[in-house]
Amino acid sequence: MSSLVQSVDWLAIAPPTIAAVVGLVVLVADLFVSEARKPLLGWFSVAGLAAATLMLLPLLDADRSTFCLVGEEGVCSYTADRFTLVIQFLVLGGALLAALLSVTALKDEGKRLPEGEYWFLFLSSAAGAALLPASRDLATLVVALEVASLPAFALVGLRHGDRKSSEAALKFFLSSVTATAVSLLGVSFVYAATGTLHLTLVAERVQDVDGQLHTLTQTGVVLTLIGFAFKTAAVPFHFWVPDTYVGAPLPIAAYLSVIGKAVGFSGLILVTVVALPSYADVWGPALAALAALTMTVGNVGALRQQATRAYSAVRLLAWSSVGQAGYLLVPVAAAAYSGDAEKSIGSTVAYALMYGAVNLGAFAVAALVGRAHRLNRVADYRGLYASSPLTALLLAFFLLCLAGLPPGVIGLFAKVTVFSAAVDAGLGWLAVVMAVNVVIALVYYLQWTALLFRAPEGESVKHRLPAPLTAALALTGVLGIALSGAPQLVLRFTGTGLF
């Protein structure tokens, strides 16, 4: 008789576990640390995220799985393969950069942001986000999604006495809860049709579903995707993004723009490509339509911001992130039509890495300018080169990467990769829509870039760079420049290992 007791591979689960444990330690330590020493909690959290990221290195040699079904070879709830490790690197590395921004933000905000609660919620969300790409059953997937999301609601509205922050948190919470409820209904339909929650078993059994359950299964597929489409800010599930980014503390807006998307896209990939490849005729056209709609609405929304007198830089980045989500959806949709689904998914992951690095860099510059200009309008960036030449050059580089223009070679490379994925899959119309949207996006990216080098109106403001902001800018800048010098490394690194 086989034993039901199984050993846990602690090395495999180390990255999310370290983030969760450090979060609990910070919460307890907050009760005993004096107000003068509260900043130490932030640096301890940064060190914890760095340690969690470093624990990915021992996992590079071979795939590792744990929490497996007894008697079912290869059917596990947690798998640390190449896909998992790349997404965890994006999540934990992005969280580390957002934590560096948070250290300065908490110091500037004073008592409006309680440090102990902030770091506990931040680390809890990061732990859930790191768990999700390793999840290989629908139950773990949904739990990881909620562990990543619930603390984020509180983080958005954590600023004391700020009505805009509270409204943003409420809108984020209500829309997310609705999307999660719909997604859970979809999971229940898939479970009813297949009798299992494990992704590999779902993929096997869903092909032999009784004809009477075919419509139920199709409905379950569509409803399950809605929750993850919300996390990716795909249109029409994007309406929470602009107000949430503007109302949240700026490091949390940066966190949501990158880590939130990584969570959504990794869940979307696992549900579609791993669990439901036989239903590609259902999710393929749906994701292709979502991609076209998302990139168009996002870029047009960003363009419309210029019609307002004092449009916010953060709101512009929010609409830009919606447009970028559309580009990220293209290869996932292409995987339904392509004979090489792994290559298509690799294109999405490569684009996500590029976007994560340069978007966090843009938010780091926004955090710097926001220290001197509370409203953080795009007009406040006029003449930034005169007061902070290196910072202005870095922001220009990040914006050109997002636009896909030299010298942002990594941005151009990522867009070409995504474009070729659509063409190779026979989605020529989607490639055309993407090309049109890239041109639309050039307008607002280039206008913002040009503003940096214009003569300042009045006396230019000197921006002092605190050490954490300097570190965040240096890391994102070095990563973006290094990848622009050797963009092929991204595709080698993002071999998914899902198949």
Salt bridges, closest charged atoms under 4 A:
ASP9 OD2 - ARG64 NE 2.96
ASP30 OD1 - LYS38 NZ 2.46
ASP81 OD2 - ARG136 NH2 2.97
ASP108 OD2 - ARG371 NE 2.80
GLU109 OE1 - ARG112 NH1 3.51
GLU109 OE2 - ARG159 NE 3.21
ASP162 OD2 - ARG112 NH2 3.37
ASP162 OD2 - ARG159 NH1 3.23
GLU167 OE2 - ARG163 NE 3.17
ASP243 OD2 - LYS171 NZ 2.54
ASP243 OD1 - ARG315 NH2 3.26
ASP380 OD1 - HIS373 ND1 3.74
ASP380 OD1 - ARG377 NH2 2.85
ASP424 OD2 - LYS343 NZ 3.90
GLU457 OE2 - ARG382 NH1 3.90
